[in-house]
Amino acid sequence: MVPGNPFSLRPASAVSATRTRKPARGFTLPEALLSLLVMSITVVVLATYPHYALQVKHGRHLEQANQLAHQELEARRQAGYSALPTVANASQSATSSTMLTSLSALPNATGTVTVTRVNSSMTPSTVASGGSDTNRRRVDVTISWTGQSFDSGSQTITTLISN
């Protein structure tokens, strides 16, 4: 008999063994929801990271192309008008693949320098026979590269050099 309970037919040792609680197993609802939230955020971050990394790489390559084009234009300005490639009288421009700056910082990079004769209104022109040259040249430097995925592009910078 259980002390304090006159209606119990079991011995006290059997009742105390059945009344002990075993530790609860599993998770509570708030714990499960919190873990689901953390896992969802992790999946979203991991899913967008490769795209973000490619965007950062493309931005870095665009900035490098911009710097290389500026270096090339500055080198052409420093050399002066007389160092520019000759533009034949019958044509408007001369294009060269010779770059003074190194393109090794960009993947599969190419560079072109186009020197265009321009008239007083800055539009491309030729020198007609017997006509005079304005001694103004528009210099366009284009840097192009081809990388992985969508990481390819082109950057063109222009300046005017006159005699």
C-alpha positions as CSV (number, residue, x, y, z in Angstrom):
1,M,0.0,0.0,0.0
2,V,1.1,3.5,-0.8
3,P,1.4,5.7,2.3
4,G,-1.2,8.5,2.3
5,N,-3.5,6.8,-0.3
6,P,-5.8,4.2,1.3
7,F,-7.2,3.1,-2.0
8,S,-3.9,2.0,-3.6
9,L,-3.4,-1.8,-4.0
10,R,0.2,-1.6,-5.2
11,P,3.2,-1.5,-3.0
12,A,5.0,1.9,-2.6
13,S,8.1,0.8,-4.5
14,A,6.1,0.0,-7.7
15,V,4.3,3.4,-7.6
16,S,7.4,5.4,-7.2
17,A,9.0,3.6,-10.2
18,T,6.1,4.5,-12.5
19,R,5.9,8.1,-11.4
20,T,9.5,9.1,-12.3
21,R,9.5,11.1,-15.5
22,K,11.9,10.2,-18.3
23,P,13.7,13.2,-20.0
24,A,11.6,14.6,-22.9
25,R,12.9,13.8,-26.4
26,G,12.7,16.0,-29.5
27,F,12.4,19.7,-29.9
28,T,9.9,22.3,-28.9
29,L,8.0,24.2,-31.6
30,P,9.9,27.5,-31.1
31,E,13.3,25.6,-31.3
32,A,12.2,23.9,-34.6
33,L,11.0,27.2,-36.1
34,L,14.2,28.9,-35.1
35,S,16.4,26.2,-36.7
36,L,14.2,26.3,-39.8
37,L,14.8,30.1,-40.1
38,V,18.5,29.7,-39.6
39,M,18.7,27.0,-42.3
40,S,16.6,29.1,-44.7
41,I,18.9,32.1,-44.4
42,T,21.9,29.9,-44.9
43,V,20.5,28.3,-48.0
44,V,19.7,31.8,-49.5
45,V,23.1,33.1,-48.7
46,L,24.9,30.1,-50.2
47,A,22.7,30.1,-53.3
48,T,23.4,33.8,-54.1
49,Y,27.2,33.8,-53.2
50,P,28.5,32.4,-56.5
51,H,26.6,35.1,-58.5
52,Y,27.8,37.7,-56.1
53,A,31.4,36.5,-56.5
54,L,31.1,36.7,-60.3
55,Q,29.7,40.2,-60.1
56,V,32.7,41.3,-57.9
57,K,35.1,39.7,-60.4
58,H,33.5,41.4,-63.3
59,G,33.6,44.8,-61.5
60,R,37.3,44.3,-60.7
61,H,38.0,43.5,-64.4
62,L,36.0,46.5,-65.5
63,E,38.0,48.7,-63.2
64,Q,41.3,47.2,-64.4
65,A,40.3,47.8,-68.1
66,N,39.4,51.4,-67.2
67,Q,42.7,52.0,-65.6
68,L,44.6,50.4,-68.5
69,A,42.8,52.5,-71.0
70,H,43.5,55.7,-69.0
71,Q,47.2,54.7,-68.8
72,E,47.3,54.2,-72.5
73,L,45.7,57.6,-73.2
74,E,48.0,59.3,-70.8
75,A,51.0,57.7,-72.5
76,R,49.7,58.9,-75.9
77,R,49.1,62.4,-74.5
78,Q,52.6,62.6,-73.0
79,A,54.2,61.4,-76.3
80,G,52.3,64.3,-78.1
81,Y,50.7,64.9,-81.4
82,S,53.8,64.1,-83.5
83,A,54.0,60.5,-82.0
84,L,50.5,59.6,-83.1
85,P,50.1,57.2,-86.1
86,T,49.8,59.0,-89.4
87,V,46.3,59.1,-90.9
88,A,46.3,58.9,-94.7
89,N,44.7,61.9,-96.4
90,A,42.1,59.7,-98.1
91,S,41.0,58.0,-94.8
92,Q,39.4,59.2,-91.6
93,S,41.2,57.0,-89.1
94,A,44.1,54.6,-88.4
95,T,43.7,51.7,-86.0
96,S,46.6,50.0,-84.2
97,S,46.7,47.0,-81.9
98,T,50.0,48.1,-80.4
99,M,49.5,49.0,-76.8
100,L,52.0,50.8,-74.6
101,T,50.5,49.3,-71.4
102,S,50.5,45.7,-70.5
103,L,47.1,43.8,-70.7
104,S,48.2,40.8,-68.6
105,A,45.9,41.8,-65.7
106,L,42.8,40.8,-67.7
107,P,41.9,37.4,-69.0
108,N,42.2,37.1,-72.8
109,A,42.5,40.9,-73.2
110,T,43.0,42.8,-76.4
111,G,43.5,46.4,-76.9
112,T,43.2,48.8,-79.9
113,V,44.1,52.4,-80.4
114,T,42.1,54.2,-83.1
115,V,43.3,57.7,-84.2
116,T,40.7,59.6,-86.1
117,R,41.1,62.9,-87.9
118,V,38.4,65.3,-86.9
119,N,37.3,68.6,-88.3
120,S,36.5,71.8,-86.3
121,S,33.1,70.4,-85.3
122,M,34.8,67.3,-84.0
123,T,33.3,64.9,-86.6
124,P,35.5,62.5,-88.5
125,S,36.8,63.9,-91.8
126,T,39.2,63.3,-94.6
127,V,41.6,65.7,-96.2
128,A,40.5,66.4,-99.8
129,S,43.2,66.9,-102.3
130,G,44.4,70.5,-101.9
131,G,42.5,70.8,-98.5
132,S,44.1,71.5,-95.2
133,D,44.3,69.3,-92.1
134,T,42.9,70.6,-88.8
135,N,45.7,68.9,-86.9
136,R,43.1,67.5,-84.5
137,R,43.0,63.8,-83.7
138,R,40.5,61.9,-81.6
139,V,42.2,59.0,-79.9
140,D,40.0,56.1,-78.8
141,V,41.5,53.3,-76.6
142,T,39.4,50.1,-76.4
143,I,40.2,47.3,-74.0
144,S,38.2,44.1,-74.4
145,W,38.4,40.9,-72.3
146,T,36.7,37.5,-72.2
147,G,36.6,35.7,-68.9
148,Q,34.4,33.0,-67.5
149,S,30.6,33.0,-67.6
150,F,29.3,36.5,-68.1
151,D,32.7,38.1,-67.2
152,S,33.5,39.7,-70.5
153,G,33.3,43.2,-71.6
154,S,34.8,46.2,-73.3
155,Q,35.9,49.6,-72.1
156,T,36.5,52.6,-74.5
157,I,37.9,55.9,-73.5
158,T,38.4,58.9,-75.8
159,T,40.5,62.0,-75.8
160,L,41.4,64.8,-78.2
161,I,45.0,65.6,-79.1
162,S,45.9,68.6,-81.3
163,N,49.0,70.1,-82.6
